[in-house]
Amino acid sequence: MTNHQGRCLCGAASFDLELDDHQVGACHCDMCRRWGGAPSMMVECPTPPRFADDSHVRVYASSDWAERGFCDQCGSHLFYRLKDGGFYAVPVGLLEGADQPWTLAMEVFIDEKPAFYAFANDTRKLTGAELFAQHSDGGQDG
């Protein structure tokens, strides 16, 4: 495990987190693209990020099973999490150290990806149905 520090654009929401690896995933679902204007590029965290001061962290219930965190000062996206716990994803762009050995390893909701862009990296690609088949809750994007 490696420790990483991160922060929002204005610095009001700073945090540290532990990562098992340096793999980055891209989500092409309609909701992620609407949330950020582009596919989200996230790292999965085995434990929740630890905020130095969570007074500016707000949470939006984006579906029956998932929530999205953001800074109430600058609007930066802070995390995506499942309500039942066990899964947190944090935008890789919030983390300090752009020189880390990040690797784009997977793309999900490849069936919702618009035709106007494509990543050159050779990644594992899953449709939404394939992704949900790996999880017992059978939910949708959120």
N, C-alpha and C positions, 0 to 999 in steps of 0.2 A: 504494500500500500504506500502511496505517496500523498503527502499533504500539499494542498494548493490554496492560495489566497485569491479572493476575487472581490469585485465591487461593482456597483452600478455606475452609471455615467456620472452622477453628481457626487458619489462617495458616501451618501447617507446610509446605504445598505451595504456594508462590507461583511465578508464572511470568510470562513475557511472550510475546507472539506477534504475528505479522503477519497482517493480513487484507486481502484484495483489495477487500472491500465491507462493507456493514453489513446484509447479508441474513441472516435467521434462518430456519432450517427446523425444522419440527415432525415428529417421527416418532411414528406411532401404533401401531407394531408391538407385538405381545404382549410381546416381550422388553424393549423400552424402557419400556413401562408397568409391567412387573414390577420393573425395575431402579430406577425412580424413583417409582412409584406414580401416574404421570400421563404424558402424552406428553412426550418430551424436546424441549427447545427448544435447538438447537445452531447454532453458526456453523462453517462449513467453513474450515479453515486450509490454505494452500498448503504450509506447512512445519510440522514438529512444534513444540509449545510448548516453550519453553526454561525449565526449572525451575531456580530459584536453588539448590536443594538437593533432589535426588530421593530422599533416603534414606527418605522417608515415602510415596513413590509405589509403589503395588502394582498389578499387572496381573492381570486375570482373563481367561482364554481362554474367551470366551462362545460360540464356534463354531469350526469348522475354519479359518475365514478372518478372524475379527475378534477384537479384544480390547477390554476396557474397563478404564480406569485409575481408581484411587480412592486417597484419602488413608487410610493405615492408622491415623491418630489420630482423625479425626472421621467418616470414611466418605464424605466428599463425593465425588461423581462428578467426575472430572477430564477424561476424554476417551473417545472411541470411535475406534478406528483399525483399518484393515485390516492384516492380518499381512504382506501382500506390499508394504506401503508405499504412499505416494502419496495417502493419504486420512486426515485427522484431522478430527474434529469435537469441539468443546469447548462445554460448556453455557454459554449466553450469560449466565446469572445469576452466573457466577463472575467476570465481567469488571467492572473498575472503570468508573465513568462511565455510570450509568443514563440520563444525558441524551444519550447518543450517538443518532444518527439510525437506530436499528434498525428494520428493516422485516420483518415476517413475510411471506416471499416464497413458500414452498413447504411443502406437507404431503405426506409419503410414508407408504406403507402405509395409504392412506385406506380400503382395503378391510378393514382390521382395526380401524378406529376404532369404539369403542362408540357406541351411539345416544344415550347420556345427555349428551353434550356436543358443541358445534360452535363453531368460531371464526367470528367475524363478518367477518374480513378476507377480501378476494377474493384467493386464492392459487392458484398452480399446484398441482394435485393429481395425484399418481401412485399407482397401486396398487403392490403389491410386485412383481408381474410386470413392470409398465412400468418400474419403477426398475431391476430386474435386467437388463432388455433393453438398458439404456443402458450396462451394464458387461459386459465380456467374460467375467468369471469365472462368471457365472450362479448365484452363491451365493444363499443364503436370508438371512433376517434373522439377526442375530447380534450 
